[in-house]
Amino acid sequence: MSGEDCIERLDARRHWFRCSVSDRCRIWKSMLDECADGGISIGHSSARIARTYPESKSYAVDYSSGMPRSWFNRYSSISVLIPFALITSVACAANKDARPTPVGEVIPPQASPASVASAAEVAGRTTSSSAPATGRTASSTATGTSKDSTSKDPPITVPSVKGRTKKDSIALVKAVRTGMQSTAWPVHTAPQLPLAILPAHRIVAFYGNPLSKRMGILGELPPDQMLARFDKEIAAWTKADPTHPVQPAFHLIAVVAQGFPGKDGKYRLRMTDSLINMVYGWAQKKNAILFLDVQVGQSTVQEELPRLVPFLSRPNVMLGIDPEFSMKFGDKPGTRIGTMSSKDVNYAINLLSGLVKQYKLPPKVLIVHRFTRKMLTDAKGIKLDPNVQVVINMDGWGQPWLKYDSYRAYVEAEPVQFTGFKLFYHNDTKKGDPLLTPPEVLMLNPKPLYIQYQ
C-alpha cells in the first residue's frame, strides 16, 4: 500500500472478553485505533464483557424438597430408608456433572465411543421426550411429556471425535432434536433467483483483517500460508458434504470498532480502498467471493454502508454487519455487547437489493452476526427480499456444548432465512477441546450454509 491512505503503524495490545462465570475465557481481540498523531495502531484499552453463552439450568429434581417429612420421623422403617438411599445416590451421581443431563437426552456413561444414542434409544419407555424448544433460550428448563419417546424419536448418532465430552454430546443431541421437532425450518420464501449462491452451495470463509494477527486467520498467517490452509478447509467441507459445493469466501473487517473516538468521535475506523482491493485480489485468485464486514461503533449502518457501495456494486462482493459493536447507547466498543434492530438489517437488505436491480447482479448475501438474544432485536420484523439472502451467523466462541446451545437458542429458535456457524481456531480450543469438525457441525438442524473461520 502507498499514498495518502497507507496504514503507517501497528501496535498490538490486549483486549479482554469474559464469558459466563462457569466458563470464563479471555480473548485477544485486536481492534484498529486511530492515534492522535494521525497514524493508525492496532489495539484497544482493556475491557471486560459478559459475553454470555446459554447455560442450561439444572434438570435434576430436588429430591429432598419432594420427600414427605414422615420419611424422616421416628416411625421410619428400613423398607422406606433403603429406597430413599437409592434415590439420594442417583441424585448425587447426577450432580457430578456441572450441567446435568437434560430430560429426554440422556447419554449412558458406558456408551460406545463410536456412537452416542439419544434417550429414546437408551432409556426406552421410562424416559420422556423433550418438548420443542422453539422460541426458548438454551438456559430455560426443559419440560418433558408423558408420551413414549421411542414412538417418535429416531436414534441420533454423534460422530466420534477424540476429546469430546459427554456434555458436548448431550448438547449436540439436544440441538439436533430441537431442530427436528421445529416446524419453522426450512423457512418458506419465494423461489431463489438464478445465480443465487444459497441454498445449493455452502459458503466457507476465512475472517479477519490483514493488519492484525489477532483479529482472525485472514491476518494471522503470511498470505501464502493462509491460502494453503484455506484450501485444506475447503477440501474438508467438500468431502463432508458433496451435495453442497463449497463457495470459497474471504470475510474482511472493512469498518473496525475502536476504543478511541477518532477525529469524528464515532469510535470506528474505515479501512482504506487499497486494503479492500488487496483482499479482493486474494479472492479473485481463489475464485472466492469477498464479504465486507462492518463494525459501526457509535456510527450507524445508515452512515457506513453508502461509502462501500462502489465495492458492493461488484457481483462477487457481499456484506456482513456485526451488532456486537453497534453501540446505540453511547458506550465505547468493548465495554458492553452492542445491538441492532430489524430496521438496521432491513436498511442493509434494501440497499443491497437496490444494487442488484440497478446493476443486474446476482443475488447478494448478507451476514448478520449473533451470539446473544439482545444483539438482534425484533428478528421477526426482518423483511426478506429475493435479491438478498440473509444468514444469521452464530459467532460465539467456547467449548462445543456452549456453541451448540448458542446455535439452538439464538439462531435456530428465531428463524430468519439461512444459518451460519463460526469456528475459532484459538478460542474454541483453549481448554483443550478439538476444533469442531465438518461432520459434527453438519449434524445441526438446520444445517449451516455459511461457515466462518477466525
Secondary structure in CASP SS format (residue, H / E / C, confidence):
PFRMAT SS
TARGET T0000
AUTHOR 0000-0000-0000
METHOD secondary structure of the structure
MODEL  1
M C 1.00
S C 1.00
G C 1.00
E C 1.00
D C 1.00
C C 1.00
I C 1.00
E C 1.00
R C 1.00
L C 1.00
D C 1.00
A C 1.00
R C 1.00
R C 1.00
H C 1.00
W C 1.00
F C 1.00
R E 1.00
C E 1.00
S C 1.00
V H 1.00
S H 1.00
D H 1.00
R C 1.00
C C 1.00
R C 1.00
I C 1.00
W C 1.00
K C 1.00
S C 1.00
M C 1.00
L E 1.00
D E 1.00
E E 1.00
C C 1.00
A C 1.00
D C 1.00
G C 1.00
G C 1.00
I E 1.00
S E 1.00
I E 1.00
G C 1.00
H C 1.00
S C 1.00
S C 1.00
A C 1.00
R C 1.00
I C 1.00
A E 1.00
R E 1.00
T C 1.00
Y C 1.00
P C 1.00
E C 1.00
S C 1.00
K C 1.00
S C 1.00
Y C 1.00
A C 1.00
V C 1.00
D C 1.00
Y C 1.00
S C 1.00
S C 1.00
G C 1.00
M C 1.00
P C 1.00
R H 1.00
S H 1.00
W H 1.00
F H 1.00
N C 1.00
R C 1.00
Y C 1.00
S C 1.00
S C 1.00
I H 1.00
S H 1.00
V H 1.00
L H 1.00
I H 1.00
P H 1.00
F H 1.00
A H 1.00
L H 1.00
I H 1.00
T H 1.00
S H 1.00
V H 1.00
A H 1.00
C H 1.00
A H 1.00
A H 1.00
N C 1.00
K C 1.00
D C 1.00
A C 1.00
R C 1.00
P C 1.00
T C 1.00
P C 1.00
V C 1.00
G C 1.00
E C 1.00
V C 1.00
I C 1.00
P C 1.00
P C 1.00
Q C 1.00
A C 1.00
S C 1.00
P C 1.00
A C 1.00
S C 1.00
V C 1.00
A C 1.00
S C 1.00
A H 1.00
A H 1.00
E H 1.00
V H 1.00
A C 1.00
G H 1.00
R H 1.00
T H 1.00
T C 1.00
S E 1.00
S E 1.00
S E 1.00
A C 1.00
P C 1.00
A C 1.00
T C 1.00
G C 1.00
R C 1.00
T C 1.00
A C 1.00
S C 1.00
S C 1.00
T C 1.00
A C 1.00
T C 1.00
G E 1.00
T E 1.00
S E 1.00
K E 1.00
D E 1.00
S H 1.00
T H 1.00
S H 1.00
K C 1.00
D C 1.00
P C 1.00
P C 1.00
I C 1.00
T C 1.00
V C 1.00
P C 1.00
S C 1.00
V C 1.00
K C 1.00
G C 1.00
R C 1.00
T C 1.00
K H 1.00
K H 1.00
D H 1.00
S H 1.00
I H 1.00
A H 1.00
L H 1.00
V H 1.00
K H 1.00
A H 1.00
V H 1.00
R H 1.00
T H 1.00
G H 1.00
M H 1.00
Q H 1.00
S C 1.00
T C 1.00
A C 1.00
W C 1.00
P C 1.00
V C 1.00
H C 1.00
T C 1.00
A C 1.00
P C 1.00
Q C 1.00
L C 1.00
P C 1.00
L C 1.00
A C 1.00
I C 1.00
L C 1.00
P C 1.00
A C 1.00
H C 1.00
R E 1.00
I E 1.00
V E 1.00
A E 1.00
F E 1.00
Y E 1.00
G E 1.00
N C 1.00
P C 1.00
L C 1.00
S C 1.00
K C 1.00
R C 1.00
M C 1.00
G C 1.00
I H 1.00
L H 1.00
G H 1.00
E H 1.00
L C 1.00
P C 1.00
P H 1.00
D H 1.00
Q H 1.00
M H 1.00
L H 1.00
A H 1.00
R H 1.00
F H 1.00
D H 1.00
K H 1.00
E H 1.00
I H 1.00
A H 1.00
A H 1.00
W H 1.00
T H 1.00
K H 1.00
A H 1.00
D C 1.00
P C 1.00
T C 1.00
H C 1.00
P C 1.00
V E 1.00
Q E 1.00
P E 1.00
A E 1.00
F E 1.00
H E 1.00
L E 1.00
I E 1.00
A E 1.00
V E 1.00
V E 1.00
A E 1.00
Q C 1.00
G C 1.00
F C 1.00
P C 1.00
G C 1.00
K C 1.00
D C 1.00
G C 1.00
K C 1.00
Y C 1.00
R E 1.00
L E 1.00
R E 1.00
M C 1.00
T C 1.00
D H 1.00
S H 1.00
L H 1.00
I H 1.00
N H 1.00
M H 1.00
V H 1.00
Y H 1.00
G H 1.00
W H 1.00
A H 1.00
Q H 1.00
K H 1.00
K C 1.00
N C 1.00
A C 1.00
I E 1.00
L E 1.00
F E 1.00
L E 1.00
D E 1.00
V E 1.00
Q C 1.00
V C 1.00
G E 1.00
Q C 1.00
S C 1.00
T C 1.00
V H 1.00
Q H 1.00
E H 1.00
E H 1.00
L H 1.00
P H 1.00
R H 1.00
L H 1.00
V H 1.00
P H 1.00
F H 1.00
L H 1.00
S C 1.00
R C 1.00
P C 1.00
N C 1.00
V E 1.00
M E 1.00
L E 1.00
G E 1.00
I E 1.00
D C 1.00
P H 1.00
E H 1.00
F H 1.00
S E 1.00
M C 1.00
K C 1.00
F C 1.00
G C 1.00
D C 1.00
K C 1.00
P C 1.00
G C 1.00
T C 1.00
R C 1.00
I C 1.00
G C 1.00
T C 1.00
M E 1.00
S E 1.00
S H 1.00
K H 1.00
D H 1.00
V H 1.00
N H 1.00
Y H 1.00
A H 1.00
I H 1.00
N H 1.00
L H 1.00
L H 1.00
S H 1.00
G H 1.00
L H 1.00
V H 1.00
K H 1.00
Q H 1.00
Y H 1.00
K C 1.00
L C 1.00
P C 1.00
P C 1.00
K E 1.00
V E 1.00
L E 1.00
I E 1.00
V E 1.00
H E 1.00
R E 1.00
F C 1.00
T C 1.00
R C 1.00
K C 1.00
M C 1.00
L E 1.00
T E 1.00
D C 1.00
A H 1.00
K H 1.00
G H 1.00
I C 1.00
K C 1.00
L C 1.00
D E 1.00
P C 1.00
N C 1.00
V E 1.00
Q E 1.00
V E 1.00
V E 1.00
I E 1.00
N E 1.00
M E 1.00
D C 1.00
G C 1.00
W C 1.00
G C 1.00
Q C 1.00
P H 1.00
W H 1.00
L H 1.00
K H 1.00
Y H 1.00
D H 1.00
S H 1.00
Y H 1.00
R H 1.00
A H 1.00
Y H 1.00
V H 1.00
E H 1.00
A C 1.00
E C 1.00
P C 1.00
V C 1.00
Q C 1.00
F E 1.00
T E 1.00
G E 1.00
F E 1.00
K E 1.00
L E 1.00
F C 1.00
Y C 1.00
H C 1.00
N C 1.00
D C 1.00
T C 1.00
K C 1.00
K C 1.00
G C 1.00
D C 1.00
P C 1.00
L C 1.00
L C 1.00
T C 1.00
P H 1.00
P H 1.00
E H 1.00
V H 1.00
L C 1.00
M C 1.00
L C 1.00
N C 1.00
P C 1.00
K C 1.00
P C 1.00
L C 1.00
Y E 1.00
I E 1.00
Q E 1.00
Y E 1.00
Q C 1.00
END
